[in-house]
Amino acid sequence: MQEQRRLAEANNQTAAWKKFGPYLTERQWGTVREDYSADGNAWDFITHDMARGYAYRWGEEGLAGLSDDQQQLCFGVGLWNGVDPLLKERLYGLTNGQGNHGEDVKEQYYYLDSTPTHSYMKMLYKYPQQAFPYEDLCAENARRSRLEPEYELLDTGIFKENRYFDVFVEYAKAGPDDVLIRITAHNRGPEAATLHVLPQLWFRNTWAWGYDDRKPELRQARPDRVEARHHALGQYQLYCERPGALLFCDNETNPKLLGRKAGWGSYWKDGINDYVVRRHRKAVNPAQRGTKAAAHYTLTIAPGESQQVRLRLSQPAHEAPFADFDQIFAERQQEADVFYDCVQEGVASPDARAVQRQAFAGMLWSKQYYYYDVSQWLDGDPNWPAPQGARQRGRNSTWRHLHNADIISMPDKWEYPWYAAWDLAFHCLPLAMLDASFAKQQLRLLTQDGYLHPNGQMPAYEWKFEDVNAPVHAWATWRVYQMDRKLNGGQGDTQFLEAVFQKLVMTFTWWVNRKDRDERNIFEGGFLGMDNIGVFDRSAPLPTGGKIEQSDGTSWMAMFSLNLMRMALELAKTNPVYQEMASKFFEHFLYIAHAMTLGGGGEFNLWDEQDQFYYDVLHMPDDSRERLRIRSMVGLIPLFAVEVIEDELLEAVPQFTARAWWLVQHRPHLAALVSRWQEPGKGARHLLSLMRRNRLKSVLTRMLDETEFLSDYGIRSLSRYHLEHPYEYHTAEDSFEVRYVAGEAESDMFGGNSNWRGPVWFPVNYLIIESLQRLHSYYDNSFKVEYPTGSGQLYNLSQVADALSERLAKLLLKDETGRRPAFGPAGPLQDDPHFRDYLLFHEFFHGDDGHGLGASHQTGWTGLVVRLLQQRSKTEA
């Protein structure tokens, strides 16, 4: 297959098929990297309104954009409907302080297709024909309280009577340096309408900061051609089929944005915007040169009709650049279909295939060039005033080593245009189904010197690198290794496994030294990515003083121990030295299991015998302790610490096996806590788990209860029990409450833009499913539970896992009436033929009715649905 050949050439570095890709972010404004303010208010330092005329320091943004892998040369689409106050060059959304539920993109767009090498890509943007309702969106969301839903673009009525354009942007590669671009605008409205289409080419500004003054240049070579010259990239041509005009300005900040006078003879970044929208004829360079250019097309489109704009960005010269244009597009589309026919083998349902393919597209479109040098950011640049001194003690000031300049998989490129450590780990499983080499590279990335802190801490996310995400990197590394080994006929990439393992040992040590202050193997951790799940902000000083001994933090570390143990056992097959490392992590797992169950002689352990559930424990300054009896995902995470080891493996690692048996025999107080290590299960296997049979059954009974955790669409993050029985905690000064909230957050903890107090979240549901599958591989049919609780129907754990997969998958699949639960109530998303088959992958989902919430394009981890759909197809077969 041609795409597989290209992928092999790209990964073997024999042809740079990945050189150009969708590496532009969708929002560079309002990011930490671009924030040089005195108060650290990134959202207000560069606003959406300023963005059209502000030259960025660390990256570029664009609509349906493309760039090279160092983001030196960028391409994006500009649109104007003739009435908007500005060109549509970037996506609009509300900042964290403007939205009634935090930051939120207010646009309607979809990623529809992409191959791993980006040899073919397709995206859809829906552009209103009336003035875009910027002020209405901002004002109405400001008026609404947290108890009301967000006010979305569809709610404004802007799409009524279908008065909008469907703008499809497609890319097809003729070669690594030869990209064909097709923009197709459909008028969905009842009357003819005019659309200005402005394909734009520009250079990222690398010359203004005082390090390299070599300035690239764009110039008009012919009336239909822009020539791009760059000292590192070389020379490219943008061929434009029959443009109305070519417009040029510079990717330089307009001084008016900084309160300064703008001199004559300069053509700022917003020059093309001012020329088209404001008709300022002197805003563009009459010499037809600069560092930003656009081809201007004015299309008048009849109702129900469409028109196309064709371009070609190429390093090789072409005498007839459009002669083979349609043929190349047809070939790349057909090759993409062949590639996905192979990937989706066994997925019979056309709807499931469509969901899966668009989820893959979202994953691939969410790659981004991420550039951030914290040392330079803290100190400032030679050609610009130095930042204020407080910056040296502020955000990320202890991360001077961090220097990132890579293509990274993002949670999404508008609301989260920066990587997050645990999000990235989850991304790598779907990505490995398409491009295992890229998935492995992503997992290695965060453990490299320019990322991992010298003390071993993994960077959490741009707003606060020193915060702590759940340590799932080892789990993802082991799973991707297994997937890659299977794809390679049983040959595992032990070099990759060993490289990541060595660095993760440093991270494990950091956790032990920093998050177990009392050295009792009970861990804190902080918020761990589950923003408002607790009664207190777990990453801030507690109002009571003291600390929280976390059931989830401790369980994550038990899981981390088992993941590292399993990786070490794999490496020990060829290097016996790793048997000692495996023994270390096996023993550490036992100590954590003991601490969770019998901490303080059983007086303040994390397991509650009365409720048969795990809770966090509040450890007060006077050394007293109190369980925080909140039935939440925190108490289900102990399920994740499970590993099954076969006798065949134990025979291959005799030193580890001898040490394990010694511990079991001579430390019976530890061995008694580990579920059935001494008793071979199905196929002579041994189980390592935090829960023995009775405790496991108790937790699953609560988890599978539809009045508690079990929703029609997966496992809720908080038990529905807390709807009628909210948890309350009182101090002398204040009261705190945790109540079941199925939808958007009613609290402003962590900005209030996500909610772990009721909705369904894909990543933890995925881990629950996988844990049940591993437990079944040990117990087989000897362990069954009621599903749902109280139904009288007994399921083995594999069947329970399949049933939960089914509930999650149906969030996005059409039901018997043709509707998708994630799309919410009736409306265009459910009923309109120009909406209903385009998928959105939300950050989380309503715990009762399943409609999508939070970030609307977070295929980062909701993209895990591709794995569930693949497993589902095998189960059906």
N, C-alpha and C positions, 0 to 999 in steps of 0.2 A: 504494500500500500504506500502511496506517495507521501501521505502525512507521517507515517511511521518512519519512512526513509529520511524525511526532513528532520524529524525529531532526533533520530540517531545522529545525523550530521551535526545538528546543533549541540547535542550533548557531548559528542566526541570532539567538538570544536574544529570540525573540518569545513563547516559552512555556517555563517552567522545568521541562521534563520530567525533567531529570537532578537536580533539587533533592534528591530523596530517592533513596538507593541503598544498596548493601551496604558502606557506608563505615566501619563499625566494624571495628577489628582483632579478631583472635581471641586475641591475647596482648599486653596492655600491661604486665603484670608482667614483671620481669626485663629490661626494655629500658634502654638507656643514658639516654634522656630522663628516665625516672623515678628514675634513680640519683643520690641525694644523699649517698652514703656517703663516708667518708674514704679508703677504699682503692680505690674504683672497681670494686668487685665487684658489678656490676649484677644478676647472677643471684640474689644473696643479700639484696640490699637490700629488694626486695619479692618475696616468694615466692608460689607458687600458693596456699598456705594462707592467706596474709595478704590476698590479692587481694579476697576477698569483703567485707572490711571496710575497705579502704583507698581513699580518694578520690584519684584520679590528678590530676596536674598538667597533663599534656600530651595526653591522649586517653582514649578509652573502649574497652572490649572487650565482646564479647557473643557469645552462641551464635546463629548464623543471624541476625545483627543487621542493623539498618537505622538510618540517621541522615540528617539533612539535610547539605548539603555544607559546612557550617561546624561540624558535629557539636555542635550546641547541644541538640537534642532527639534522644534515642536510644531505640530499641526493640530488645529481645532476648527470647529464650525461656529460661525457667527450667523445669527438670524435677526431679522427685523420685520415686524408686521405693519410698519408704517405709522403706528400710533404709540408704541411703547416709548418711555422716556430714555431708554438706553438700549444698545444692542444686547441681544441674548448671547453672551459669550461664555457664561458660566452659570451654574445652578444657584438658585436663590433658596435661602432658608433662614430660620430664626436662630438667634444665638441662645445660649443657655439661659440668659436672663429674660429673653423676650417670649419664649414659649411657655405656655402654662404647664407643660410637662418636659421642660428642658429644650435643648437644641433639636431642630427638626427640619429636614429638607422639605420644601414646599413646591415640588415639581412632579411631573408625571413622565417617567422615563423607564426604559426596560433594556436589559442586556439579553439579546436573543440568541447569539451564537458566537462561538470562537473555537478554533483548534488550538492545541497546546503551543504551536509555533507562531500562532496568530497569522497563519497563511490565509485564513478567511475569518472575518469578524463582522458582526452585525449588531446594531443598536437602534432603538427607536426613541425619539423624543417627540412628545406631543406639545405643540406650540399654539396657544390661543390666537385667534385672529383679532380679538379685542385687546385693549390695553391690559397688560399683565397686572393682577391685583396686588401689587406689593404692599400698598398702604393698608388695604383691607385685611390682608393676612396678618400683618403685624398688629394692627389695632384690635382686631377681634380676639386674637390669641392673648393679647395683653388684658383684655376685658374678662376673659374666662378664668375661672378658678381651677384649682387642681381637681375639684370634684366633677368638672365638666370635661367632655372629650376635646381633643385637639381640633382645631379648625383647619381643614385641609383644602388644597387647591380645588378638588372636586366639589367641596361644599360651597364654594363661592358662586357656582353657577356659570363659570367661565366657559364650560364645554357644552352648554345648552344649545340645542339645534345643531349640534355637531360643528359649530363654528370654530374649527381649529385645523391645523395642519398636522398630519402624521409625517414626521421627517425621519426617514430611514437612512442611516449612515453605514456604509459597508466598506470594508477593505479587503483587497486580495493581493497577494504577493506574487509577482512574476519572478522575483529573485530576492536574496537577502537585502539588497539595496534598491529595490524596485517595487514600489507599493502603488497599486491602483486604488482610486477612491471614487466611490459612487454615492451621491446624495440624491435621494428620491423623495420629493415632497408631494403628498397627497392632500388635496383639498376635500375634507370630509363635510364641508358646509353646503348650504343650499344655493349659494351665490358665488359668482367668480370672485376671487380674492388675490391680492398681490402679496408676494413674499420676497423679501430681499435675502439672498443667500450669500454669505461672505466666508468662503473657505480661507483660513488664515494660516500663515507660516511665520514663525518667529524663532529667534535665538534666545535661550535663557541668558539673562544678564550675568556674565562672569567677569566683566571688565570694569565695573564701577567701584569695586570694593577695595582696591589697592594691592592686589596680589598678581594680577595678570592684565595688562592694559591692551592686549591684542584683541581688537574688536572685529568680529566677523561682519559680513555684509550680505544683504539681499539687494538685488537690483533687477530692473526690468531688462531682460535680454531681448525679448520681442514683445509685441502687444499681447501675446498669449503665453508668455513664459517668464517665470521668476527664477533667477539664478541665485543660488545660495553658496557662499564661500566661507569656509571655516578652517582655521589653521590645523585642527585635529581631525575633523571629519572629512575634509576635502571638499569637493564641489558637487552639489546636487542641483537638479532642475525640477521645478514644479510646473508641469505642463497643465494649462487651463484651457478647456475646450470652449471657445467662443465667449470669453468674458466680456462684460460691459465695460470694465475698466480694471486696471491694477492700481492699488492704493498702497502708499508706503508711509511709515512713521518709524519711530524708534522705541524699543522696549526700555524706556527711561521714565522715571517718576516725574509726573507733572508737578512742578514746584507749587502750584496753587493748592494742592492737597496738603502741603506742609505750611500753608500760610505765607508763602513767599511769592514774589512777582515772577512771572514767566516771561523771559526775554523773547524778542522776535527771532525768527530763523531757526527755531527748535521745533521738533515734531514729536510730541510726547506719546506715551503708550496709548492714551485715549484719543489719539488723533483720528483714527479711522472711525471710531464711534462718533466723534464730533462732526466729522465730514458727512457721514450718512444721516445721522439723526438730527443734528443741529444745523446742518448745511453750512458749516464753517469751511469754506473752500481752502483757507490757508492752513488748515490743521494737518494736511498731509503734504509730503515733500514733492514739489513739482519736478525735482531732479530724478524722481522714480528710483530712490534708493533708501536704505535704512536697515533696521534690524527686526522690523515687523512689517508684514505685507498681507494684503487681502485681494482676492479676485472678487469683483462685485457683480453679482447676477441679480437681475430684477425679473421675477417670474410672475406672470399673471395666469392663474390656474383656474380653469372652468370647474364648476361643481362636480364632484365625483371623479375628477380627472387627476392626473399626476404629471410632473415634469422632473427631468433629471439634470444634474450637474456632474460632469465627469472630469477627473483630474488624475495626474500621475506624478508621484514624487519619486525621482529616480537619480541614481548616480550614473548608471550607463546612459549615454545619449541615445535619443530616438528621433529618427526622421519622421516617422508616422506613429506617434505615441498612442493613438487611439485605434489603430487598424486591428489589433488583436485584443482589444480591451474586453469586449463581450465574451470572446472565447475563453480568455484567462479566467474571468469571473465564473463562467459556467463550469470550468474544470475544477476550480478551487471549491466551489459549492458541492460538486459531485464527490470530490475527494473527502470533504468534511463529512458527508453522509456515509461514505464507506468506512471512514475511521470510527464514527459513532455506532455504525451497525456492529462493528466488532466489540466496542466497549460495552454496548447495551445488549449483547447476546443473552437471550433468555428473558429479557424484559418484553413481554408480549403486548401489554396494554399500550395503545397509541398515546393515551393521556399520560400514563406513567413515563413513557419515553420522552414526551414533550416536557414534562416537569423536570425530569432528570437532566435533559440536555440544556434547558435554560438555567438550571442550578449550576451546571458545569460552566456555562457561559458567564454567569455572575462571578464564579470563582476566578476565571481567567481574566475577565475585564477588571477585576479588583487588584491586579498587580499594579504596583506603583514604584516609581523611582523615589527613594527616600534618602534625602541628603541632610545631614545634621552633624556638625562638629561642635560639641558643647564648649570646648575650650575657646574657640574663636567666637562663638555666640556670647559667652560670658564677658570676654575681653573687648569685643567690638573689633571693627575693621579699620585699617590705616586711613582710609579715605573718608571715614565718618566719625562723628563725635563719639567718644568713649561712653559706654553705658554708665549710669549712676552706680556709686559704690555699693549700694544695698544689693545690687544684682549678684555680687560676689558671694553673698551669704544666702541667696534666695533659691528659687526653683532650680533643681538639677545641678546645684553648685558643687556637689560632691561626685559628679560624674564627668570630670574633665577628660577622662580617657576615652569617652564615647565619641567615636567617629564613624558614622554610617553613610555609605554612598552605594546603595545596592537596590536591585529590584526585589521588593518584598510584598508578600501577600497581605493585604489590608483587610480588616473587618468590613469596611466599606470605604469609599473614597470621598464621601461628603461628611457624614457625622463622625466618622472615625478615620480621618486621613493620616493615621499613624498606627504603627503596629502595637499590638498588645500580646504579652508573652503567652497567655493561655489560649487566647483566640487563635494565634498562629499555630499552636500545636494541633488544635482541632482541624484547622484548614488542611493540614498536610495529608490527612487520610483520603478525602475526596480527590485532592490533587494527585496523590500517588496512583490513583486509578487511571489517570491520563498521562502523567509525566513523573515517574518515580524519581528521576534524576533531580527535577526541580524541587520535589518534596523533600528529598534528602538534603539538598543544598539549603533549603529554608531552615531545617532543623539544625544544621551545622552553624548557620549564620549567628544565632543568638548566643552560641557558646564560643564564638571567636573573640579575639582580644579587643576589637573595636566595639564590642557589645558587652560581654560579660565583665562585671566589675572585678578588679583585682582581688577583692575579698571573696569572690565566688557568687555574688548575687546576680541574678538575671534581671535585666531592665524590664520594668513592668509596662509602662506606657509613657508617652511624651509628656503628659501633664505632671507626672511625678514618677520618675524612673525608680526611685527608692521604695515605692509602694510594692506590695507583694501580691502576685497572682498565684493561683493554685499551682503546685509543682507537677504539671502533667507532661512536661517535656520528655521525661524518660518513657512514659507510657506511649506517647506518640512515636518516639524513636523506635521502640521495639515493634510497634504495630506496622510502621512503614517498612522496617527491615523485613518483617515477615511477608508483607505484600510483595515487596520487591523480590524476595527470594523465590516466592511462588511464581512470579512472572518470568524469572530467569531459570526455571526448571530445577529449583532446589539449591541453586548456588547463591549463597548469601554474601552481601557486601560487608564483610567483617571489618574492612578498613574504615568505612563510614561508622559502623557500630562502635568500634574502638575509639575513634576520634571524639564522638559525642559522649561516650561513657566517661572518658578521662575528665572531661570538663564538668560533667554532671556530678561527679564525685565532689568537686569543689563546691558546687551549688548545694549539695546535700550537707556538706560540712558547714556551710554558711547557715543553713537552717538550724542545724543542731546547736551551733554556737550563739545564734542571735535570737531564735524563737523558742528556746527552751531554757529560760532564764534560771529556773530552779534545778535544772539538770535531772528532771524526773521523767523524761520522755513523754511529757504532756506539752503540747505545742500551742502557741498563740497563732501568729500569722497575720492577723489584721482582717481586712474586709475580704480578701481572697477572691475578688472579682464578683462576689454576690452582694451587691451594693447595700441594700437596706434590709437584709434578711434578719438581722438581730434587733434587739430592743434598743441598743446603743450603736452609735457609729464605731465600728470595731477598729478603725484605723486612727481614731482620735483618743486623747486622754479621756478616761471614763469619768462621768460626773460623780461617781462613788469613790474614785481612787481605785487602786489595785489594778487587776488585769482580768481578762477572760481566758480561761483554759478551754480551748476550742475543740469540740468534737470533730468538726470538719478539718481544722488544721492538723490535728493529731492523726486523723484517718488518712488525709492526703499523704502524710509522712510515712504511714504504714504502707500505703500503696507505692510511694516512691521507693521504699526499701525493697519491696518485692520486685518492682520493675528493674531496679539496678541489679538485684540478685539474679534475675532471669537473664539479663544482658551479660552479666559476668559468666554465668554458666555456659552460655553460647560461645563466648570467647575462650572459655577454658577447654573447649573441645580441641583447639589447636594450640593453646598456650596455657599449660597447667598453672602458671602463676595466678591466673584469674580465679582459681578455686578458692584461694584465701580471701579474695575480695567478695566472692559469692557468700562465703561463710560469714564475713563481717555483716553483710546486709541481711542475711538470714537471722543472725543473732539480734541485730538491731530491731528487726520486725518483732521478734519475740518480746523484747523489752517494751516496745510500744504497746503490744497487745496486753501485756501484763499491767502496764500503767493505766490503760483505758478501763480495765476491768477491776483491778484491785488497788488503785491508787490510794495511798494513805491507809493501807490495810482494809480497803473496801469502804472507807467512810466517805470519801469524796471522789469516787471514780465517775467516769462520764456515763456509765450505764445506770439506768434507773430501774430497779427491780419492780417497783410498784407499777410504773407505766409501761415497762418492757420496751424502753426506747432510749436512744442516746440524746443527751442534752449538753449544751455548753455549761460551764461552771464559772460563776463569778467568785474570784478569789480576792477577798477584801484586804485592806492594809493591816487589819488586826489578825490576819491569818485565818479568819472564818471563811466558810465557803457556802455558796447557795446555788442550787441548780436553777438555770433559766429554762423553765418548762415550756418551751416553745416547740411545737411539733412542726419542724421545718426540714428542708433538704439537708440541713446540718446533721440531722439524725439518720439520714439515709446514706450519706457518703461513706460510712464504714463498710457498706456493701462493696465498694470499689476495691478494697484491699483483699484481693483474692488471686491465688495462683495455683495452677495444677501442674504437678511434675510427674513424669512417667518414670517407671523403674529403669527403662532403657537409658534415660539421661543420667540417672543416679549411678548406673554402672560405669558410665563414661567419665565420671568425676569422683573417683574414690576418696580423695582427700576431703572434698566437701561433704560427701556422704558420711564419712567417718565422724567428722566434726558435728554434723547434724544429729547423728544418732547419739553421740556423747551428750549433747545438750538435752536431748529428749530423755535420756536415761538418768542424767545427773542433775538436771534442773527440772524436776517434775512439776514444780509450780509454774514454770513457763510452758512446758509441753501440754499441760492440761488445758491451757487457754487456746491452743491452736487447734482448729477444727480438723480432727481425724487425720493428723499427719501419720500416725502409726498404722492406720488401717487402709490398705489398698482398696481403691474403688473400682469403677469400671475400667477394664484394661490395665490393671495394676498401676493405678495412678495414686498420687498423694495430694492432699488438699491443704493449702495454707490459706486461712481465712480468719478474720477477726471474730467471726461468729460461728459457734457450734450450732448444731441442728436446731435445738429448741429456740435459741436466741434468734437465729435466722428466720424461723417460722413466725416468731412474734413480730419481727420488723416487717416481714412481707405481709402479714395479716393486716397490719395498719396501712401499709403502702398501697395495698390492692383494695382498700375499702373506698367505695364511691362517695361515702359521706366524709372522707378525709382526703387522701392524696390522689386517688384515681379519678381522673377526668375522662371524658369521652375522647380527649385528644392527647393523652399522655399523663405523666405524673406531675402534679402541681408542686410548686416550690414551697408552699405552706399548706398545712392541713386546713380543709374547709371547716373543721371543728372550730377554728378560731373566728369564724364569722359570728357565731352566737356566743362564743366564749373567748373574747379577746384576752390576750395576756397583758397584764398590767404590772408595772414596777414603779414604786414610789420612793422618792428620796425626800429629805426635809425641804428641799427647794422646788422640786418638780415632780411631774408624773410622766411616765412613758408607757406607750401602748403598742402592741403588735396585733393587728386585726387582719383577717383574711380579706384581701382586695384582689378580685379576679383579674382586673384590668390595669389601667395606668396607676402609677403611684399617687397616693394621697399625701405622702410625706415628701419634704424637700431634701431628705437625706441624700447626699451625693448628687445634688442638683435635681433630683426627682425625675430624671429622664429614663430610668429603668426601674423595674419592680420585681423583687423576689419574694413578695408576700402573697403569692397566689397564682400568677401566670405559669404557663408551661414553657420551659427553656429546653432547647434541643441538646446542648452539650451534655448536661447532667443526665438527661433521659437516655442519651446514647450510651453513656457509661453504665447506667443501670441495666440496659438491655445486654450490653456486652458482659457485664458481671454475671447476670443470670445464665448466659450461654456457657460461661466458663464453669460456673457451679454445676450446671447440668452435665457437663463433660465428665464430672466426677460422680455425681449422684445417680445419673441416668433416671430411670423411672422409680427409684427407691424413695424419691423425695417429691411429694406433691403438695400443692396448696390450693385452697379454694380461690377460684377466679371467676368473677369478683368475690371478695369476702362476703360470706353470707349466702352465696348463690347455691351452695351444695355441689357445684361443679368442680371436680378436681383436675388440675392441670399439672404436668411436670414443668420444670423451670424453663425448658426450651420452648414449650408451648406458651408460657407466660411471656417470654421474650418476644415471640412472634406476634402475640396479641397486642403487646405494647407498641411494637413496630407498626402494626396495622393502624392503631389509633393515631400515631404521629403522622404517618404517611397520608391519612385521610384529611389532615389539615389542608393539604395542597391539591389533593386529587378531587375530581368532580364526584359529587354524590349522585344518587339515583335521579335527582331532579336536574342535574347538570350544573350544580353550584359548588363552589369551593368554600369550606368554612372559613379559611383564612381571609377571604375577601369581605366577610361581614354580611350585613343585611343587603336586601335587594338594591340594585343600582347599576350604574354602567359597568362596574367591575364584574358583576355577575351576569348581566344580561346583554350588554352591547357587544356585537360581534367584533368591533374594533378595540375592545378592552379585554374580553373575558378569557382569551387564550394567552394573554401575556402575564407572566408570573412575577409576583413580588415575594421576596424571601425576608420576612420580618425578623427582628431581633428576638422577640418572644411572642407568646400567644395567650389570649384570654383564657383563664382557667376554667370557664364554664361553657362559653360558646365558640371558642377557638379562633376568633378573628385576630388578625395580625396587629401587633403593637410595637412601639419603639422604632428603631431605625428600620426603614422599609426595604433596604437593599443589602441586608447583612447576610449574604450567602456565605460569609466567613465561617459561621458555624451552623446556621440553619441549612447550609449546603450539605451537611451530614445526611440529609434526606437521600442523597444519591446512593449512599451505602445501604440504607434501609430498603430502598426500592429494589436494589440488586439482590439483597437477601430475601426480600419478599417474593421476588420472581422465582428464586430457587425453591422456596417453601411451597409455592403454588404448583411448581413442576413436579 
